[in-house]
Amino acid sequence: MPSIAEREAAVFFNTGKRFPVTIMRGEGSRVWDDSGKDYLDFVAGIAVLALGHGHPAVLEALQTQAAQLMQVSNYFYSLPQLELAELLTQQSDLKRVFFCNSGAEANEGCIKLARKWGQTQKNGAYEIVAMEAGFHGRTLATVTATGTPRYSEPFQPLPDGFRHVPFNDIEALRAVVDERTCAVMLEPVQGEGGVNVPDSDYLPAVRQLCDDRNVALIMDEVQTGFGRTGRMFGYQHAGITPDLMAIAKGLGSGVPIGAFLANDKLAVFEPGDHGTTFGGQPLTTSVALAVVRTIIEEDLPAQAEAKGERLRTKLRGLEDRHPQVVDVRGQGLLIGIEFEGEIAGDVVTACRERGLLCSNLKPTVIRWVPPLTVSEAELDEAFGILDAALSAIEAEGK
């Protein structure tokens, strides 16, 4: 009888390495594999499960809406879609919404919208300046915007019109923004790039530069949105508002939904410019509406900020006991832990063996993105597992 891994290898494209765990069910911040072993889930669908596994608000919305209406063409009006759009504009101060199915689609929509604005309102400007070590998706355009060559080099020639500068370097950005530039595109905290948090004056300076040179500011909030960083949206830490924003992941807390939003200045799409079959369907928008309402009602952004600050303080204490730990960074419950030497993979394995699921972003950095509903006790449990994992790695001489 072939194993699950062997069956998978026979039918799937080999696009990434899987961990040797088959997840069967989940509840809150915990999951169980096919042998019955339980784990704390600090991957959370890669920052997707804002409310954790099996949250009552998600289950109720799914069951109620599925029994009523799951899919309807965007030829017609849909109340869950409209109510979610109204709530998102209220929370973001942006004015127009388009629903899609993923973060890559949301960023693709931002790119299209910025380019049309540049074409029609800025003398044909079409270039987008994005950040080195950024991440915006896996479509051809978004993988080009992503400033990580290993993601894009296999797909040459890439679409024209993207330039890259170092993140958190305003002078480098000033040097390349010119009359051909229609937009600057970045994450408020780089997630896949290593949980890179900019200096406090960086995002306000980017906003000012975009204003001064009449350039659109695109904020990719796919990973940072919906309370993850301790605010509803990550850009709110900087006291600014973007012109365009991409969202997904935590918006649906498990159902596949994304969206992009724009202010009135950038809302230049006309009928026929963009479309979707599944985006904004009643099922996913009904769930997302319940998710966002729960995040607001339970003030989960404030909880994420407090829990994250307490956890990072504890994690920094590991630097005294484990010389491999060289940095702990992040905002809210988006946390990166950096090591001296390429031991991140070993740390992930040692944590998994002890009942904690997390992922490595690069050979020297792991990421923790637990559900926003994670308890203090569960955070302490995860800390203890990491402490023990590092001790075991030290004992092995790694």
Number of C-alpha atoms within 10 A of each C-alpha: 5 7 8 12 13 10 11 12 11 10 8 8 8 10 6 6 6 9 12 10 15 13 15 11 14 17 13 20 25 22 21 19 14 11 10 11 11 18 21 26 30 24 19 27 18 19 28 25 29 30 28 25 23 17 16 11 16 23 14 15 20 21 12 14 19 15 10 10 12 15 17 16 14 15 7 6 11 18 11 21 23 17 13 22 22 14 13 20 16 11 14 18 14 19 19 17 22 20 26 24 22 21 26 26 27 28 31 23 24 28 24 16 21 31 25 21 24 25 14 11 14 17 12 16 22 23 22 25 24 26 24 20 19 26 26 28 21 17 14 17 22 22 24 28 31 26 26 18 12 10 14 20 12 9 12 9 10 15 13 11 17 21 18 22 19 15 23 21 15 16 12 13 20 15 9 14 20 14 16 17 26 31 28 25 28 26 27 26 25 23 25 18 17 23 23 21 18 16 11 11 11 17 23 17 17 21 19 15 19 21 12 9 14 16 26 25 26 27 25 32 30 31 31 29 26 30 28 32 28 28 22 23 25 26 24 15 16 16 9 14 20 22 24 30 30 30 28 32 26 34 31 26 28 23 21 20 28 28 27 28 29 25 19 12 12 21 18 17 13 7 6 6 10 11 13 14 13 18 24 28 23 25 25 29 31 27 28 30 24 24 25 25 15 15 23 16 9 12 15 23 23 20 22 25 21 14 21 25 19 15 21 21 13 14 20 16 13 19 15 10 12 14 12 20 21 16 16 22 20 23 23 27 30 25 25 23 23 24 20 14 13 15 21 22 17 16 23 21 20 21 24 22 13 17 20 23 25 23 21 22 19 16 15 20 26 23 28 23 25 33 27 32 20 22 15 13 9 15 19 14 15 24 18 15 19 21 16 15 21 24 15 14 15 13 9 8 7 12
